């Protein structure tokens, strides 16, 4: 696998609460590992939550005795939830902290994905861009139930209100996905700082270009900032070598 990651504070924010992690080499029983986390709960607590989440997840994966990717991810994310929720309760400076997370690993032509919150994973082939994850947010739920259409959702002032987060509650429900790959796809993990600022059609245009993976990532972040950069922006692109 070949990957490149970039996280940026954006134009409007003073601190970056996003964290990213990439490894094209094995982490525990996983052959590779890619993570985007977007923290919440005040600037200091949000920054801490996303970093701490990735720290716990990678540590748990490194020592997990399981061999099935979904079971490994489940154990790691549940442990991260326990740790962050516990610290949010015990430390007044971290009260209310939490973080989104989207995690991916590729094994034997299968892409295994886990997500909590509204950080996303897309897969692009030669003809289309597909959002694999489902946002856990108030607006996304309203769109799914038909109470809000997608055009209105883009400008709804509730779109940053998420319904699930690592550390927000004692129990955690995670969504998991298994995607069969042909080997020519581009995989994109990102925080909502990208997707709230850049249309899917523009993301797809950049992903399918013949530019280098580094330039694609940089172009996506720059486009988000040029379009207003209202939030931190984090992007990881993964390609099969």
VOTOR-992621 format. One record per residue (C-alpha): residue number from 1; residue in one letter; x, z, y. Coordinates in steps of 0.02 Angstrom, whole numbers, always signed. Layout:
# VOTOR-992621
<NUM,"A",<X,Z,Y>>,
...
# end
This chain:
# VOTOR-992621
<1,"X",<+0,+0,+0>>,
<2,"X",<+50,-29,+179>>,
<3,"X",<-20,+73,+322>>,
<4,"X",<+0,+115,+505>>,
<5,"X",<-82,+253,+608>>,
<6,"X",<-100,+293,+791>>,
<7,"X",<-189,+432,+884>>,
<8,"X",<-211,+434,+1073>>,
<9,"X",<-283,+559,+1197>>,
<10,"X",<-386,+424,+1281>>,
<11,"X",<-422,+404,+1466>>,
<12,"X",<-542,+547,+1504>>,
<13,"X",<-480,+692,+1396>>,
<14,"X",<-334,+808,+1436>>,
<15,"X",<-296,+856,+1255>>,
<16,"X",<-300,+763,+1090>>,
<17,"X",<-410,+850,+961>>,
<18,"X",<-389,+710,+833>>,
<19,"X",<-262,+719,+692>>,
<20,"X",<-206,+585,+569>>,
<21,"X",<-109,+582,+407>>,
<22,"X",<-40,+435,+307>>,
<23,"X",<+59,+426,+146>>,
<24,"X",<+88,+261,+55>>,
<25,"X",<+174,+361,-83>>,
<26,"X",<+98,+487,-205>>,
<27,"X",<+27,+654,-149>>,
<28,"X",<-4,+756,-305>>,
<29,"X",<-100,+648,-429>>,
<30,"X",<-157,+528,-293>>,
<31,"X",<-53,+370,-272>>,
<32,"X",<-79,+368,-82>>,
<33,"X",<-177,+463,+49>>,
<34,"X",<-253,+426,+220>>,
<35,"X",<-346,+549,+333>>,
<36,"X",<-427,+552,+505>>,
<37,"X",<-496,+717,+572>>,
<38,"X",<-583,+745,+739>>,
<39,"X",<-589,+928,+793>>,
<40,"X",<-722,+1020,+892>>,
<41,"X",<-750,+1193,+965>>,
<42,"X",<-656,+1190,+1129>>,
<43,"X",<-493,+1101,+1164>>,
<44,"X",<-374,+1227,+1084>>,
<45,"X",<-487,+1266,+936>>,
<46,"X",<-529,+1083,+906>>,
<47,"X",<-347,+1033,+903>>,
<48,"X",<-308,+1175,+784>>,
<49,"X",<-456,+1137,+670>>,
<50,"X",<-410,+955,+640>>,
<51,"X",<-226,+995,+610>>,
<52,"X",<-265,+1144,+498>>,
<53,"X",<-391,+1043,+399>>,
<54,"X",<-264,+908,+358>>,
<55,"X",<-134,+1040,+317>>,
<56,"X",<-249,+1127,+191>>,
<57,"X",<-314,+964,+116>>,
<58,"X",<-141,+894,+84>>,
<59,"X",<-78,+1059,+13>>,
<60,"X",<-227,+1071,-106>>,
<61,"X",<-207,+891,-162>>,
<62,"X",<-22,+917,-194>>,
<63,"X",<-54,+1058,-318>>,
<64,"X",<-224,+1008,-390>>,
<65,"X",<-222,+995,-581>>,
<66,"X",<-365,+869,-584>>,
<67,"X",<-329,+683,-611>>,
<68,"X",<-494,+605,-554>>,
<69,"X",<-484,+560,-368>>,
<70,"X",<-660,+618,-322>>,
<71,"X",<-634,+787,-406>>,
<72,"X",<-467,+807,-316>>,
<73,"X",<-544,+767,-147>>,
<74,"X",<-692,+882,-180>>,
<75,"X",<-580,+1030,-220>>,
<76,"X",<-471,+998,-68>>,
<77,"X",<-613,+979,+57>>,
<78,"X",<-706,+1131,-8>>,
<79,"X",<-548,+1234,+10>>,
<80,"X",<-521,+1170,+188>>,
<81,"X",<-700,+1217,+231>>,
<82,"X",<-675,+1394,+165>>,
<83,"X",<-513,+1418,+262>>,
<84,"X",<-574,+1349,+428>>,
<85,"X",<-743,+1435,+420>>,
<86,"X",<-656,+1599,+381>>,
<87,"X",<-535,+1582,+527>>,
<88,"X",<-677,+1534,+645>>,
<89,"X",<-767,+1696,+600>>,
<90,"X",<-615,+1811,+604>>,
<91,"X",<-530,+1745,+762>>,
<92,"X",<-632,+1750,+924>>,
<93,"X",<-524,+1614,+1002>>,
<94,"X",<-577,+1496,+863>>,
<95,"X",<-763,+1538,+861>>,
<96,"X",<-869,+1383,+827>>,
<97,"X",<-724,+1272,+779>>,
<98,"X",<-741,+1135,+651>>,
<99,"X",<-686,+958,+617>>,
<100,"X",<-746,+794,+550>>,
<101,"X",<-644,+714,+413>>,
<102,"X",<-633,+546,+326>>,
<103,"X",<-512,+534,+179>>,
<104,"X",<-464,+384,+73>>,
<105,"X",<-355,+343,-75>>,
<106,"X",<-332,+183,-176>>,
<107,"X",<-307,+183,-364>>,
<108,"X",<-321,+39,-488>>,
<109,"X",<-411,-76,-366>>,
<110,"X",<-536,+59,-319>>,
<111,"X",<-552,+137,-147>>,
<112,"X",<-609,+318,-157>>,
<113,"X",<-679,+391,+4>>,
<114,"X",<-742,+561,+62>>,
<115,"X",<-819,+598,+232>>,
<116,"X",<-897,+739,+332>>,
<117,"X",<-956,+706,+509>>,
<118,"X",<-948,+544,+607>>,
<119,"X",<-770,+484,+581>>,
<120,"X",<-786,+320,+487>>,
<121,"X",<-710,+207,+357>>,
<122,"X",<-735,+19,+360>>,
<123,"X",<-683,-117,+239>>,
<124,"X",<-654,-293,+306>>,
<125,"X",<-640,-448,+198>>,
<126,"X",<-625,-628,+257>>,
<127,"X",<-808,-642,+306>>,
<128,"X",<-875,-473,+360>>,
<129,"X",<-844,-293,+412>>,
<130,"X",<-934,-159,+311>>,
<131,"X",<-954,+22,+361>>,
<132,"X",<-933,+120,+199>>,
<133,"X",<-963,+297,+264>>,
<134,"X",<-1126,+361,+337>>,
<135,"X",<-1120,+459,+500>>,
<136,"X",<-1178,+639,+489>>,
<137,"X",<-1250,+647,+664>>,
<138,"X",<-1417,+676,+749>>,
<139,"X",<-1427,+497,+813>>,
<140,"X",<-1378,+420,+645>>,
<141,"X",<-1514,+521,+559>>,
<142,"X",<-1643,+460,+686>>,
<143,"X",<-1588,+280,+656>>,
<144,"X",<-1601,+301,+468>>,
<145,"X",<-1778,+371,+482>>,
<146,"X",<-1831,+233,+602>>,
<147,"X",<-1862,+349,+749>>,
<148,"X",<-1725,+264,+851>>,
<149,"X",<-1664,+85,+848>>,
<150,"X",<-1479,+42,+842>>,
<151,"X",<-1472,-29,+1019>>,
<152,"X",<-1544,+130,+1095>>,
<153,"X",<-1432,+235,+984>>,
<154,"X",<-1276,+164,+1066>>,
<155,"X",<-1321,+246,+1232>>,
<156,"X",<-1411,+401,+1170>>,
<157,"X",<-1336,+560,+1244>>,
<158,"X",<-1351,+648,+1075>>,
<159,"X",<-1232,+532,+984>>,
<160,"X",<-1091,+659,+987>>,
<161,"X",<-1199,+793,+903>>,
<162,"X",<-1144,+798,+722>>,
<163,"X",<-1244,+877,+582>>,
<164,"X",<-1100,+916,+464>>,
<165,"X",<-921,+973,+494>>,
<166,"X",<-780,+1055,+399>>,
<167,"X",<-787,+1241,+442>>,
<168,"X",<-957,+1239,+528>>,
<169,"X",<-1047,+1329,+387>>,
<170,"X",<-1004,+1429,+232>>,
<171,"X",<-1065,+1290,+117>>,
<172,"X",<-1015,+1108,+132>>,
<173,"X",<-1093,+945,+74>>,
<174,"X",<-974,+797,+64>>,
<175,"X",<-1017,+613,+41>>,
<176,"X",<-912,+515,-83>>,
<177,"X",<-894,+327,-108>>,
<178,"X",<-810,+217,-238>>,
<179,"X",<-776,+39,-178>>,
<180,"X",<-706,-99,-291>>,
<181,"X",<-569,-196,-202>>,
<182,"X",<-514,-375,-230>>,
<183,"X",<-345,-343,-151>>,
<184,"X",<-362,-442,+10>>,
<185,"X",<-465,-316,+108>>,
<186,"X",<-414,-220,+264>>,
<187,"X",<-463,-36,+265>>,
<188,"X",<-495,+52,+430>>,
<189,"X",<-513,+239,+456>>,
<190,"X",<-556,+296,+633>>,
<191,"X",<-629,+431,+743>>,
<192,"X",<-784,+401,+849>>,
<193,"X",<-671,+377,+999>>,
<194,"X",<-646,+201,+933>>,
<195,"X",<-820,+159,+872>>,
<196,"X",<-908,+224,+1029>>,
<197,"X",<-797,+114,+1137>>,
<198,"X",<-773,-44,+1034>>,
<199,"X",<-908,-154,+955>>,
<200,"X",<-898,-190,+768>>,
<201,"X",<-878,-377,+803>>,
<202,"X",<-723,-344,+907>>,
<203,"X",<-653,-226,+775>>,
<204,"X",<-679,-361,+644>>,
<205,"X",<-596,-494,+751>>,
<206,"X",<-439,-388,+766>>,
<207,"X",<-436,-338,+582>>,
<208,"X",<-447,-517,+518>>,
<209,"X",<-312,-582,+636>>,
<210,"X",<-142,-631,+568>>,
<211,"X",<-53,-506,+681>>,
<212,"X",<+55,-366,+609>>,
<213,"X",<-31,-207,+553>>,
<214,"X",<+58,-109,+691>>,
<215,"X",<-5,-229,+824>>,
<216,"X",<-183,-223,+757>>,
<217,"X",<-187,-33,+767>>,
<218,"X",<-113,-34,+942>>,
<219,"X",<-236,-168,+1000>>,
<220,"X",<-385,-68,+937>>,
<221,"X",<-329,+89,+1029>>,
<222,"X",<-291,-7,+1188>>,
<223,"X",<-461,-92,+1182>>,
<224,"X",<-549,+76,+1166>>,
<225,"X",<-454,+141,+1316>>,
<226,"X",<-484,-17,+1417>>,
<227,"X",<-670,+0,+1382>>,
<228,"X",<-673,+175,+1456>>,
<229,"X",<-575,+285,+1336>>,
<230,"X",<-702,+426,+1348>>,
<231,"X",<-635,+517,+1195>>,
<232,"X",<-478,+536,+1090>>,
<233,"X",<-451,+381,+985>>,
<234,"X",<-374,+380,+811>>,
<235,"X",<-351,+229,+698>>,
<236,"X",<-273,+198,+529>>,
<237,"X",<-265,+26,+449>>,
<238,"X",<-221,+10,+265>>,
<239,"X",<-177,-154,+180>>,
<240,"X",<-125,-198,+3>>,
<241,"X",<+53,-257,-3>>,
# end
